[in-house]
Amino acid sequence: MKRTIPKFISEDQEREFWAKHDSTEFIEWSKARKATLSKLKPSLRTISLRLPESMLEELKLLAHKWDVPYQSLMKVFLAERIETELAPNDLRRSGS
């Protein structure tokens, strides 16, 4: 029989509780169902990035051509490159 999860007064109290307890004592994970959190936004962090002025101007020209903010275009370019770099080597060699 699984233990009952206590009621928490605050997130800090809950965080402290789970830091000291194993969830398998309270939750039957084998009966869990996958959930999709479609409206959950990813955490964002602001960074500072130094770019050559010419690169920034070219990026802004491309962004204008695509009618998107240049920061958004940078994120798309970075995401595509990260996906390519993390792909298995055999896929990268085939020209994908």
C-alpha positions as CSV (number, residue, x, y, z in Angstrom):
1,M,0.0,0.0,0.0
2,K,1.4,3.4,-1.0
3,R,1.7,6.2,1.5
4,T,-0.5,9.3,1.3
5,I,1.1,12.5,-0.1
6,P,0.7,15.2,2.5
7,K,-0.9,18.6,1.9
8,F,1.7,21.3,1.4
9,I,1.4,24.9,2.6
10,S,3.9,26.2,0.0
11,E,6.0,25.2,-2.9
12,D,9.1,25.5,-0.7
13,Q,7.6,23.0,1.8
14,E,6.8,20.6,-1.1
15,R,10.3,21.0,-2.6
16,E,11.9,20.2,0.8
17,F,9.6,17.2,1.3
18,W,10.5,15.7,-2.1
19,A,14.2,16.3,-1.6
20,K,14.0,14.0,1.4
21,H,11.5,11.3,0.1
22,D,11.4,8.8,-2.7
23,S,8.3,9.3,-4.9
24,T,8.0,5.5,-5.4
25,E,6.8,5.3,-1.8
26,F,3.8,7.5,-2.7
27,I,3.1,7.0,-6.4
28,E,2.5,3.9,-8.4
29,W,4.6,4.9,-11.4
30,S,3.8,1.7,-13.4
31,K,0.2,2.9,-13.6
32,A,1.2,6.4,-14.8
33,R,0.0,7.7,-18.2
34,K,1.9,10.0,-20.4
35,A,0.6,13.6,-20.4
36,T,1.1,16.3,-23.0
37,L,1.5,19.8,-21.7
38,S,0.9,21.6,-25.0
39,K,0.6,25.1,-23.4
40,L,3.7,24.9,-21.3
41,K,6.3,27.4,-22.5
42,P,10.0,26.5,-22.2
43,S,12.1,28.4,-19.7
44,L,14.0,31.2,-21.4
45,R,17.2,32.9,-20.3
46,T,18.5,36.2,-21.6
47,I,22.1,36.1,-22.8
48,S,24.5,38.6,-24.1
49,L,26.2,37.7,-27.4
50,R,28.8,39.6,-29.3
51,L,28.6,39.4,-33.1
52,P,30.6,41.1,-35.8
53,E,28.5,44.1,-37.0
54,S,28.5,42.7,-40.6
55,M,27.0,39.4,-39.4
56,L,24.3,41.1,-37.4
57,E,23.4,43.3,-40.4
58,E,23.2,40.3,-42.7
59,L,21.1,38.5,-40.1
60,K,18.7,41.5,-39.9
61,L,18.5,41.5,-43.7
62,L,17.5,37.8,-43.8
63,A,15.0,38.3,-41.0
64,H,13.4,41.2,-42.8
65,K,13.2,39.1,-46.0
66,W,11.4,36.3,-43.9
67,D,9.4,38.9,-42.0
68,V,10.5,37.7,-38.6
69,P,12.4,39.4,-35.7
70,Y,16.1,38.7,-36.1
71,Q,16.3,37.2,-32.6
72,S,13.7,34.6,-33.6
73,L,15.6,33.8,-36.8
74,M,18.8,33.3,-34.7
75,K,16.9,30.8,-32.5
76,V,15.7,28.9,-35.6
77,F,19.2,28.8,-37.1
78,L,20.7,27.7,-33.7
79,A,18.0,25.0,-33.2
80,E,18.6,23.6,-36.7
81,R,22.3,23.5,-36.2
82,I,22.0,21.9,-32.8
83,E,19.7,19.2,-34.2
84,T,22.2,18.5,-37.0
85,E,25.1,18.3,-34.7
86,L,23.3,16.0,-32.3
87,A,22.1,13.7,-35.1
88,P,23.7,10.2,-35.3
89,N,26.9,10.4,-37.4
90,D,25.6,8.2,-40.2
91,L,22.8,10.7,-40.8
92,R,25.2,13.6,-40.9
93,R,27.4,11.9,-43.4
94,S,24.5,11.2,-45.8
95,G,24.0,14.9,-46.4
96,S,20.9,15.4,-44.2
